[in-house]
Amino acid sequence: MKTQKSFVVTLWLLLFVGFSLAQTPSPAPVRLDKISDRLYELLDGRGSRGGAYLGDQFVLVIDAKMDKPSVEQTLAALKQLSHKPVRYLINTHSDRDHVGGNVFFPEGITIISQENCRAEFFHPGRDGKPSEWNSPELSRFLPSITFRDKLVIYDGPRRVELWYFGVGHTTGDTVVYFPEEKAAFLADQLFLSRPQLIHAYKGGNSFEHVKTLEKMLETLDATRFYSGHSEPATREQVRGHIAEMKAMQQKVRASIEQGKELESLKADFKKEEAPLVETIYNEVKKPSK
């Protein structure tokens, strides 16, 4: 059994992390940034920003990083702060920098995601290649519990709320909300330091993204928002992001109405905005049914 497990992990490293990571500098070690006595933002290591909740009955981790050293550093850091077991791992969506580390978490952990997210584990890649998650050997590292709209995990009287507000970055993005701290972890539903990333090949949609964030603000009284690749944000910053998205969509739509083709239209925007502009262009030209 140990030999088989070692083989699976080795296969994962070769196929899913592999040579490309060996060619990049080692990242800063994983660290925990305190939000409250129970809640921390999970920073550095290889992979996206995430979070950790240190409850009375269990420890819960939000997103898995993407390699073995980062997961080992995460678990070691958590052990310094809590003797409770790491019982839950939330996958906010299926991107590799959020779920690649699933295979390195201890056996017996419960992995949870929104139901669309689990389905997207099996989605072909951007290049059309089949997903490695189709391998039966990796099935136990997939989410074993899914939800549709909302799921609550109780830690005594305290609540960890998992919300689904709709399509956006992908079709299965989870917002993890902590009512006591008024803190929401929304992963890649919010980019502030660079243009918003929308995975159209996974069913993501920029117009639905705007609606999803608006619904989130209407539903949650969160005051701080923690995302996968940006510094913590305020409600005002989330509203500002929504306004910027709407302005870009309007500009693209107006250019299309003027008869501009994609390449000409891209010239009206910053170079780094080109992928998002192309996504919006395709959505306007071929709206979803």
C-alpha positions, 0 to 999 in steps of 0.5 A: 500500500505504501509503495502504491501511494508513493507511486501515485504521489510520484506520478502526480509530481511528474504529471501535475507539477513536474519539470516546470517547477524545478526550473523556478526559484524556491518560494518563500516558506508558507506562513500564517497571517493572523486575522483573529485568534481563530482565523488566518490567511495562508501566504507564500509557498507554491500556490495561491493564497488561502486560509486556515480556521483553528476551531475548538473541534477541528482545523479547516484549510482553505485551498491546498497550495500545489506541491509537497513542501508547501503542504508540509510547511502548512501543516507544520505551521498549523501544528504550532498553533493548534493540537486539533486535527486538520479535518476539512480542506475546502477547494474553492475551485479547480485551478491547479494552484488551489488543488495541486496539494490535495494529494499531500494532505493526510489520509482521512481529511474531508475535501469539500467543494461546490458541485460544479467545481468537482465536475471541473476537476475532470474538465480538459485543460485549456489546451484540450488535453484530458485532465490527470484527475481522470486517473482512478488512483487520484480519486481519493484526492477529489472532493468527497462532499459537494454542495449546491448553494450553501453548506454550513460547518459547525464548530460548537456554536460557531459557523463556517459558511460555504456559499455559491453565488453563481458563475464567475471565474469558473462555474464552481467558485466557493466563497468561505465566510466567517460571520464572527470575523466578517471575513470572506475568502473568495479565491480567484473571484477577485483580482486587484493587482492585475486584470480579472482572470476568467476561465472561459474554457471552464465555463467562466463568464465576465458578465456573470462574474459581475452579477455573482460579486453583486449578489455576494455583497448583497448577501454577506455583511463581510467587511474584509475579502481575502482572495487568491492573488491580491492583498485583502480588500474592503467592500469599497474595493470590491465595488470598485472592481465591479465598476471597472469590470462594467466599464470595460464591458461597456467599452468593448461593447461600444467598440463592437457596435462601431464595427471594430474587430478583436485585434483592433479593439485590443489596441485600445486597452493595456497589453495585460488586459488583452486576455480579459478583453478577448473574453468579453469580446467573445461573450458579446459576439456570442452571448450565452444561451 
